[in-house]
């Protein structure tokens, strides 16, 4: 009787284990789907921000060119006015000398000369006032040009620094993964982002989500390089081929397979480095982003997309 009871208890426990595992997998899958949707939105926002940043730089450059052109024209007017002013000033000096001479001689033309002299003085004062106004405007424009040039130089310097940092990081990653270059790993830079592509055959057995020993070493080597980077965001994407996967257990289809594989890679990276979990996400793309329609092996892959943080640049632009 005791044996029957023990067997019944053990059987009940064994029946519960698959259900718990199923629920854990299902909850993990739903969370991955939510993370994927969030990152898709974030990726779209980033691309829009990059476009906006480039537009802002172009607008600043265009405004600077227009301001420089207007200032050059204003400078021409200022120089011409200076010439007119000097001529009027010389005329005024001649009239004053003539007036002084006539005062001594007591000429009857004294009254007419005084009127001419007063008119010349009024004209001279008007030109002097206009000249002072133009000088103030020129000074203001020169300050505006200096500020715009400094702003554009700062933006371009920050963009260059980001590009240089991205290239340096790409080289570090390529160097760290050099031993796996003939095993389906590639590193490239596109549109300011770094793409690390790992073919699934290096990481997973067919239809499985657990990373094998050799693949785990490659992931850890990459994580060690990335853990010191403070201004990047990382997206780990799982991709499958177009072969239909149907299973009663998890993963049930290519969507689950791609998401769970990406999640496995993220967990290994976080467990073996000091990477900040706030800057890493997992997503599944299933079969819908193939890199080679004729080569299924290349489509079965993990892509790790490293994006620079541009928040500092947008804070600078927001000061406009």
C-alpha positions, 0 to 999 in steps of 0.5 A, spaced: 500 500 500 505 504 501 508 503 495 502 505 491 502 511 495 509 513 493 508 511 486 502 516 485 505 522 489 511 521 484 507 521 478 503 527 480 509 531 481 512 528 474 505 531 471 506 538 474 513 539 471 511 540 464 505 544 465 510 549 470 515 549 464 510 550 459 507 556 463 514 559 464 516 558 457 509 562 455 510 568 460 517 568 457 515 568 450 509 574 451 515 578 454 519 577 448 514 579 444 512 585 448 520 587 448 520 586 441 514 591 439 518 596 444 524 596 441 521 596 434 518 603 436 525 605 439 528 603 432 524 607 428 524 613 433 532 612 432 532 612 425 527 618 425 532 622 430 538 621 425 534 623 419 532 629 424 539 631 426 542 631 419 536 635 417 538 640 423 545 640 421 543 642 413 538 647 416 544 650 420 549 650 414 543 653 410 542 659 415 549 660 416 550 661 408 544 666 408 546 670 414 553 670 411 551 673 404 546 678 407 552 680 412 557 681 406 551 685 402 550 689 409 558 690 409 558 693 402 552 698 404 556 700 410 563 701 406 559 706 401 556 710 406 563 711 410 565 713 403 559 718 403 560 720 410 567 722 409 565 726 402 560 730 406 565 731 412 570 734 407 565 738 404 562 741 411 570 742 413 570 746 407 564 750 408 566 751 415 573 754 413 569 758 408 564 761 413 570 763 418 573 767 412 567 770 410 566 772 418 572 776 418 571 779 411 563 781 413 561 778 406 553 779 405 553 772 403 554 770 410 547 768 411 546 764 405 552 760 407 550 759 414 543 756 411 548 751 407 552 750 413 546 748 417 543 743 411 550 740 410 551 739 418 544 736 418 545 731 412 552 729 416 548 728 422 543 723 418 549 719 415 552 719 421 546 716 425 545 711 419 552 709 419 552 708 427 546 703 426 549 699 420 555 698 425 550 696 430 547 691 426 553 689 423 556 687 430 550 683 431 550 679 425 557 677 426 556 675 433 550 671 430 555 668 425 560 666 430 555 663 434 552 659 428 559 657 426 560 654 433 554 650 434 555 647 427 562 645 429 560 642 435 555 638 432 559 636 426 565 634 432 560 630 436 558 626 429 565 625 427 567 623 435 561 618 434 563 615 427 570 614 430 568 611 436 563 606 432 569 604 427 573 603 433 568 599 437 567 595 430 575 594 430 575 591 437 569 586 436 572 584 429 579 583 433 575 579 439 571 574 434 577 573 429 577 566 431 570 565 429 571 568 422 571 562 418 565 559 422 559 564 420 560 570 424 561 577 420 562 584 423 560 590 419 558 597 420 552 600 416 549 607 417 552 608 424 550 602 427 554 595 428 552 589 425 554 582 428 551 576 425 552 569 427 550 563 423 545 559 427 549 552 426 555 555 430 550 557 436 544 552 436 542 545 434 537 544 429 530 547 432 533 548 439 534 554 443 540 552 448 547 555 445 552 550 445 559 551 448 563 554 442 557 559 440 557 560 448 564 562 447 563 567 442 558 570 445 562 571 451 568 574 447 563 579 444 560 581 451 566 582 454 568 587 449 561 591 449 561 591 457 565 597 457 561 601 452 556 606 456 553 610 450 550 604 446 544 600 445 544 593 443 538 589 440 539 581 439 535 579 433 533 571 432 532 569 425 530 563 422 529 560 415 522 559 411 521 552 413 515 551 417 516 549 424 510 546 428 511 542 434 506 541 440 512 543 445 516 549 445 518 552 441 511 551 437 513 555 431 518 560 427 516 566 431 517 562 438 524 559 435 527 566 433 525 570 440 527 564 444 534 564 441 535 571 442 533 571 449 538 565 450 543 569 447 541 575 451 542 571 458 549 569 456 551 576 455 548 578 461 550 572 466 558 573 463 559 580 463 557 587 467 553 589 461 547 594 463 540 590 462 537 597 461 541 597 454 540 591 451 533 587 448 531 581 445 527 580 439 524 575 434 524 576 426 522 569 424 523 568 417 521 575 414 528 578 414 532 573 410 539 575 407 540 570 402 533 567 399 537 562 396 541 560 402 537 558 408 543 557 412 545 564 412 538 566 414 538 562 420 542 567 424 543 571 430 544 578 429 546 583 434 545 590 432 549 596 436 546 603 436 550 609 439 546 613 444 545 620 440 541 623 446 547 628 447 546 630 440 539 632 441 540 635 447 544 640 444 539 641 438 534 642 443 537 648 445 536 652 439 
